[in-house]
Amino acid sequence: MDEKTLNAIVSSVAKEITDADMTLDTALKLSAKVKEKAKEMGVNAVVAISNKAARPVLVECMDDSYIASYDVAFNKAYTVVALKMSTSELKKLSQPNGSLYGIQFTNDGKIVIFGGGEPLYNKAGKIIGGLGVSGGSEEQDTALAKYGKEIFNTMGF
């Protein structure tokens, strides 16, 4: 194989990695796993998954989930992509005297500063989406989002 052909292949693969984005198929598979775990935990959750532009790809509400959990999960999925960090990490930074204190009042109030949101990265370290879970306690939502991120990391991106 000549150098020109090899460079073209490498370029093509690099473009695929950097252009990767959340698909509906991936979001459906991930949501199914998170809802299964939520059911085991006794949580009626709402699962929201956004793409790399923080736009919704999927929002699913388990039976008897809280109405308020829809917006919370949706905004967690937005927050983690918009700020490229988990909502648990953001919670620490947004406390009084923290470097991001008051951030929850920006972005038309869509920033969530408590646990339950995780950014989703591919193997190249590029963000391709966000996961937001709401319906349980903060600890339950955080555990479900972390579980979802672990599942996503095994999906081969």
N, C-alpha and C positions, 0 to 999 in steps of 0.2 A: 504494500500500500504506500502510495507516495504521500509526501508531506501535505500537499494541498488537500487531498482526500481526507486525511486524518484530521486536519484543521477544520474542515467542513463538518465532520462527524462530531468533533468536540464542541464546536459552535452550536450545532443543532441540539445536542444534549444539554448544554449550558442554558440555552434559550428555554427548553422544556422545564428545567429546574426553576429558573427564575420566573417563568410565566405561569407556573402551576397555580391553580386556584381550586377552591372548594367546589365540588360537583354535587348535584342533588343525590346521585347514587351513593356517594361517600357519606353525605349528611344523613341519609336515611339509615344506612348501616350503623353509623355511630349513634344516632338517636335511639335506635332499637336497643343497643347495648346499655345505654345510659338509663333508659326507661325500665329495662329488665332489672338492673341493679337498684333503681329507685323502688320498684315493687318489692324487692327483697327487703329493703330497708323500711318499708311501710310509708313511703313518701309519694304523694300524688304530685308529680313534678311537671313543670313546663320546661321543654328543652328547645333552645334556640341556637341555630348555627348560622354564622355569617360567612361571607367570602372575604377575600383579602382587602376589599374596599369597604368592609364593615356593613355591607348590604345583606339583607336576609336571604338565606337560601332555604331555610326550613324553620318552622316553629310548630311544635307538636305539644298538645296539652293532654296529659293523662286524665282519665275520668275523675271527676270531682276535685280537680286542681283548683287552687284559688284564682279568681278572676284577676287579681292584682299581679299574680305571678307571671302573667303573659308579658306585660310591659317590663317587669323587672328582668326576666330572662332575656328578652329581646335587647334590652339596654346593656346587660352584662356582655352579650355577644358583640355589641357595638364597642363598648368600652375597651375590651381587651385587644381589639384590633386597632382602635384609634390611638391607644397609648402603649401598645406592645408590651403589656404586662398583665399579670393576673389581677383580678379585683382584690384578692387578699393582699398582694403586695401594695396595691394602690391604697388600700385601707391604712396601712402603716404610714405612707407618705402624705396622706391627706389629713392627718390629725393636726390639732392646733400646734403651731410652731413647726410643722412639717414642711418640706420643700414644695408640696403640692396642696397645701391647705387652701380650701375653697374651690378646688377644681370641680367639685360636683355641681357648682352653680354655672358652669360653662356649657357650651354645646347644647343649648336649649334644654338643660336639665337631664340629658341622656347619660351622663357619667354616673356610674354606680360605684360606691366606695366600700362595699362589703363583699365577702367571699361568695363564690359560686360562678366565677367566670375565668376561663383559661384561654390564652392564645394558642393557636395550633400552627406549628412550624413543620416544614418539610426537613428532610435530612440535610439539606444544604443551608439550613438556618433561616430560610425565607418564610415569612408569615403567609399562610394561605387561608386562614379563617379564624373564627372565634367561636367558642362554646360558652353558652350561658345557661345556667340551671337555676330554677327557683321553685319553691313549693314547700321546702322543709325549713329547719332552722338554718342559721348561717353555717354551722358546722356540717350539717347534712348536705347542703347545697355545695359547699366547698369540697367535701369528699366525693360527691357525684361528679363534679367538674374535673377534679383531679383524676378520677377513675376514667372519665371520658378521654382526657388527654392521654393517659397511658394506653388506652385502647387504640386511639388514633395513631399513636407512635408505633404500634405493631402492624398498621395497615400498609406499610411500605412506601411512604411518601418521602 
